[in-house]
Amino acid sequence: MDMQSVSEAMVEDSTEVEELKEQVDELRKLVHTLLNVICEEPDGVHSGAAPIPADAPRIGLCM
């Protein structure tokens, strides 16, 4: 292997690493968003957005 091909391989590797870092950051944001949605108002009862049948007891159950 000559120096030029080693240099090109290093550039390719660093480019792949940067792309993987970006993907990890995007996935981290997605997971954080999903966890917020699940933990805060899983069924909408807290905000009153979820429809509750008239004969259903209000015992605070969710999901």
C-alpha positions in Angstrom: 0.0 0.0 0.0 1.4 3.4 -0.9 0.9 6.6 1.1 -1.8 8.0 -1.2 -4.1 4.9 -0.8 -3.6 5.0 3.0 -4.5 8.6 3.1 -7.6 8.0 0.9 -8.7 5.1 3.2 -8.3 7.4 6.2 -10.5 10.1 4.6 -13.1 7.5 3.7 -13.1 6.1 7.3 -13.5 9.6 8.8 -16.3 10.4 6.4 -18.1 7.1 7.4 -17.6 7.9 11.1 -19.1 11.4 10.7 -22.1 9.9 8.9 -22.6 7.4 11.7 -22.3 10.1 14.3 -25.1 12.1 12.5 -27.3 9.0 12.4 -26.8 8.3 16.1 -27.7 11.9 16.9 -30.8 11.7 14.8 -31.8 8.4 16.5 -31.1 9.8 19.9 -33.4 12.8 19.2 -36.1 10.4 18.0 -35.9 8.2 21.0 -36.0 11.2 23.3 -39.1 12.5 21.5 -40.8 9.1 21.7 -40.1 8.7 25.4 -41.5 12.2 26.1 -44.7 11.3 24.3 -45.0 8.0 26.1 -44.2 9.3 29.5 -46.0 12.6 29.5 -49.5 11.8 28.2 -49.7 8.2 26.9 -53.5 8.3 26.6 -54.4 12.0 26.5 -56.4 11.8 29.8 -54.3 14.4 31.5 -55.1 17.1 28.9 -58.7 15.9 28.4 -57.9 15.0 24.8 -58.9 11.3 25.1 -62.6 10.5 24.8 -63.9 8.8 27.9 -67.2 6.8 27.7 -70.0 8.2 29.9 -70.3 5.0 31.9 -66.5 4.5 32.4 -65.1 4.9 35.9 -62.4 7.6 36.3 -59.7 5.6 38.1 -56.7 7.1 36.5 -55.6 4.1 34.4 -53.6 4.7 31.3 -52.4 2.5 28.5 
